[in-house]
Amino acid sequence: QVQLVESGGGLVQAGGSLRLSCAASGRTFSRYAMGWFRQAAGSEREFIAAITWNLVSTYYLDSVKGRFTISRDNVKKTVSLQMNNLRPEDTAVYYCAARFMTSVNYDYWGQGTQVTVSS
């Protein structure tokens, strides 16, 4: 089992940067692909970025490509999302999630952290 705790959200002006972190507990973190999702008010949760368990591959929502970077440290059991050139439309609650290497769906979710981008 994996517990996830996000941090790093906050209020930033358009064009600014934030770095979100997600700390995981559990002995098998390195066997999980990790992802970041977000949910804006009145909208469905959407996929933002993911990184495979072995750090070989990363995936991004088109609208964040070139602005957001996902990374992970399997020793520290953390996954991060560096967000640059933020836009007001990036305002949402951001969640990290873990998907076991053989799973189709994400198995574990954090509680979320609010990111607000002012114009």
VOFI-788572 format. One line per field, with one value per residue (C-alpha): x, y, z; residue in three letters. Coordinates in steps of 0.02 Angstrom, whole numbers, always signed. Layout:
<rs>
x <- [X,...]
y <- [Y,...]
z <- [Z,...]
code <- [ALA,...]
</rs>
This chain:
<rs>
x <- [+0,+56,+9,+36,+50,+64,+141,+198,+36,-5,-46,+63,+49,+33,+204,+269,+327,+284,+356,+239,+305,+226,+297,+256,+262,+272,+409,+370,+368,+488,+361,+234,+212,+173,+57,-7,-187,-286,-465,-528,-689,-838,-730,-681,-512,-386,-219,-67,+90,+158,+325,+360,+427,+599,+607,+623,+469,+368,+199,+114,-50,-23,-64,+75,+212,+365,+302,+286,+416,+384,+524,+545,+672,+647,+769,+681,+511,+458,+384,+387,+303,+397,+274,+340,+254,+93,-71,-236,-311,-188,-286,-346,-322,-173,-163,-24,-68,+17,-14,+63,+169,+41,-115,-222,-292,-211,-226,-183,-215,-156,-271,-228,-147,-223,-135,-206,-136,-189,-193]
y <- [+0,+177,+339,+501,+678,+827,+995,+1153,+1227,+1410,+1574,+1637,+1768,+1720,+1682,+1623,+1452,+1326,+1159,+1026,+880,+716,+610,+426,+297,+112,-9,-34,+144,+101,-22,+114,+231,+403,+534,+708,+756,+914,+963,+1139,+1198,+1131,+1019,+838,+780,+777,+696,+811,+708,+536,+451,+266,+168,+155,+340,+289,+376,+531,+585,+755,+838,+938,+1104,+1085,+1017,+1128,+1212,+1068,+936,+779,+693,+563,+501,+318,+327,+474,+408,+573,+635,+817,+927,+1084,+1208,+1357,+1496,+1465,+1525,+1567,+1412,+1306,+1350,+1187,+1063,+955,+772,+646,+465,+297,+155,-16,-72,-202,-100,-11,+119,+226,+137,+272,+458,+601,+728,+866,+1037,+1199,+1298,+1469,+1574,+1755,+1858]
z <- [+0,-37,+52,-43,+25,-91,-49,-135,-195,-175,-258,-400,-535,-717,-788,-621,-564,-431,-386,-319,-221,-173,-34,-35,+102,+75,+31,-154,-220,-360,-431,-463,-608,-540,-609,-579,-610,-581,-556,-583,-502,-599,-708,-712,-654,-795,-823,-822,-823,-783,-762,-771,-623,-702,-754,-936,-1002,-963,-1031,-1032,-1070,-1229,-1147,-1018,-1131,-1123,-963,-838,-796,-695,-603,-468,-343,-301,-155,-73,-130,-202,-363,-414,-540,-591,-664,-760,-856,-762,-835,-750,-832,-732,-575,-497,-358,-405,-356,-366,-395,-401,-522,-492,-639,-694,-658,-786,-668,-534,-368,-240,-230,-123,-42,-166,-157,-221,-357,-398,-540,-543,-702]
code <- [GLN,VAL,GLN,LEU,VAL,GLU,SER,GLY,GLY,GLY,LEU,VAL,GLN,ALA,GLY,GLY,SER,LEU,ARG,LEU,SER,CYS,ALA,ALA,SER,GLY,ARG,THR,PHE,SER,ARG,TYR,ALA,MET,GLY,TRP,PHE,ARG,GLN,ALA,ALA,GLY,SER,GLU,ARG,GLU,PHE,ILE,ALA,ALA,ILE,THR,TRP,ASN,LEU,VAL,SER,THR,TYR,TYR,LEU,ASP,SER,VAL,LYS,GLY,ARG,PHE,THR,ILE,SER,ARG,ASP,ASN,VAL,LYS,LYS,THR,VAL,SER,LEU,GLN,MET,ASN,ASN,LEU,ARG,PRO,GLU,ASP,THR,ALA,VAL,TYR,TYR,CYS,ALA,ALA,ARG,PHE,MET,THR,SER,VAL,ASN,TYR,ASP,TYR,TRP,GLY,GLN,GLY,THR,GLN,VAL,THR,VAL,SER,SER]
</rs>
